[in-house]
Amino acid sequence: MILRIDFNSDEALYMQLRNQIIMGIATGRIREGDSLPSVRQLADHISINMHTVNKAYAVLRQEGFVKLDRRRGAVVSLESDKRQALEEMKNEMAVAMAKGICKGVSREEIHRLVDEMFDLFLSWDKPEE
């Protein structure tokens, strides 16, 4: 699993880790049923505190991306509540769009950006089945 953590970013490390794992799932690099590295392994691998990894895994569990299994640790397990996912996306996008509108981004530019981002996920190299 390749993770890119920016230690100079203002974004919390656990959120960067959470986001990277979600991106991995969305692009197919991490699949449903895959076990994530143990908290200790991942913390050692990217040189961060174990509590940071634990917090990221807890958020992923709370958001329905992983389940915690006593034997396998954190396992990707997607809960599919499309209505809830759409509501969460709407809330998260509202602030991003408001920022863009304040900076003069047009409706057409927003549509183009959403299409570009969606196409990026569809074009990502998916692992062989």
C-alpha positions as CSV (number, residue, x, y, z in Angstrom):
1,M,0.0,0.0,0.0
2,I,1.5,3.3,-1.1
3,L,0.6,6.2,1.1
4,R,1.6,9.8,0.6
5,I,1.7,11.8,3.9
6,D,2.7,15.4,3.8
7,F,4.3,16.3,7.1
8,N,4.2,20.0,6.2
9,S,0.5,20.1,5.5
10,D,-2.0,21.9,7.8
11,E,-4.3,18.8,7.5
12,A,-4.1,16.4,10.5
13,L,-2.0,13.3,9.8
14,Y,-4.8,10.9,10.7
15,M,-7.1,12.7,8.2
16,Q,-4.4,12.4,5.5
17,L,-4.1,8.7,6.3
18,R,-7.9,8.3,6.2
19,N,-8.1,10.1,2.9
20,Q,-5.3,8.1,1.3
21,I,-7.0,4.8,2.3
22,I,-10.4,6.0,0.9
23,M,-8.6,7.0,-2.3
24,G,-7.0,3.5,-2.5
25,I,-10.4,1.9,-2.1
26,A,-12.0,4.2,-4.7
27,T,-9.3,3.4,-7.2
28,G,-9.3,-0.3,-6.6
29,R,-5.8,-0.4,-5.2
30,I,-7.3,-1.5,-1.9
31,R,-10.2,-4.0,-2.2
32,E,-13.1,-5.0,0.0
33,G,-11.9,-7.8,2.2
34,D,-8.3,-6.7,2.2
35,S,-6.7,-6.4,5.6
36,L,-5.0,-3.1,6.3
37,P,-1.5,-3.2,8.0
38,S,-1.6,-3.4,11.7
39,V,-1.5,-0.1,13.6
40,R,2.1,-0.8,14.6
41,Q,3.2,-1.9,11.1
42,L,1.7,1.2,9.4
43,A,3.0,3.6,12.1
44,D,6.5,2.2,11.6
45,H,6.3,2.2,7.8
46,I,5.3,5.9,7.5
47,S,7.1,7.0,10.7
48,I,4.1,8.3,12.6
49,N,2.7,7.7,16.1
50,M,0.6,4.5,16.6
51,H,-2.2,6.6,18.1
52,T,-2.4,8.6,14.8
53,V,-3.0,5.4,12.8
54,N,-5.4,4.1,15.4
55,K,-7.4,7.3,15.2
56,A,-7.5,7.1,11.3
57,Y,-8.7,3.4,11.5
58,A,-11.4,4.4,14.1
59,V,-12.7,7.2,11.8
60,L,-12.7,4.8,8.8
61,R,-14.7,2.3,11.0
62,Q,-17.1,4.9,12.1
63,E,-17.6,6.0,8.4
64,G,-18.3,2.5,7.2
65,F,-15.1,1.8,5.3
66,V,-13.5,-0.8,7.6
67,K,-14.5,-3.3,10.2
68,L,-12.3,-4.3,13.1
69,D,-11.7,-8.1,13.3
70,R,-9.9,-9.6,16.3
71,R,-7.8,-11.9,14.2
72,R,-7.3,-9.9,11.0
73,G,-7.3,-6.3,12.4
74,A,-8.8,-3.6,10.2
75,V,-10.5,-5.1,7.2
76,V,-12.0,-3.1,4.3
77,S,-15.7,-3.7,4.5
78,L,-17.9,-1.2,2.7
79,E,-21.3,-0.4,4.2
80,S,-23.4,0.6,1.3
81,D,-25.9,3.3,2.3
82,K,-26.0,5.4,-0.8
83,R,-28.4,7.9,0.6
84,Q,-26.1,8.6,3.5
85,A,-23.1,8.8,1.2
86,L,-24.8,11.4,-1.0
87,E,-25.7,13.5,2.0
88,E,-22.2,13.4,3.3
89,M,-20.8,14.3,-0.1
90,K,-23.3,17.2,-0.3
91,N,-22.2,18.5,3.1
92,E,-18.5,18.2,2.2
93,M,-18.9,19.7,-1.2
94,A,-20.9,22.7,0.0
95,V,-18.0,24.3,1.7
96,A,-15.6,23.6,-1.2
97,M,-18.1,25.1,-3.7
98,A,-18.7,28.1,-1.5
99,K,-15.0,28.7,-1.4
100,G,-14.8,28.5,-5.2
101,I,-17.8,30.8,-5.7
102,C,-16.2,33.3,-3.4
103,K,-13.1,33.2,-5.6
104,G,-15.1,33.6,-8.8
105,V,-15.3,30.0,-10.0
106,S,-18.2,29.5,-12.4
107,R,-20.9,26.8,-12.5
108,E,-19.3,25.5,-15.7
109,E,-15.9,25.3,-14.1
110,I,-17.3,23.4,-11.1
111,H,-19.1,21.0,-13.5
112,R,-15.9,20.5,-15.5
113,L,-13.9,19.9,-12.3
114,V,-16.4,17.3,-11.0
115,D,-16.4,15.5,-14.3
116,E,-12.6,15.6,-14.4
117,M,-12.3,14.1,-10.8
118,F,-14.9,11.4,-11.6
119,D,-13.0,10.4,-14.8
120,L,-9.8,10.3,-12.8
121,F,-11.1,7.6,-10.6
122,L,-12.5,5.6,-13.6
123,S,-9.2,5.8,-15.5
124,W,-7.1,4.7,-12.5
125,D,-5.3,1.4,-13.2
126,K,-7.5,-1.2,-11.6
127,P,-5.8,-4.5,-10.4
128,E,-6.5,-7.6,-12.4
129,E,-9.5,-9.6,-11.2
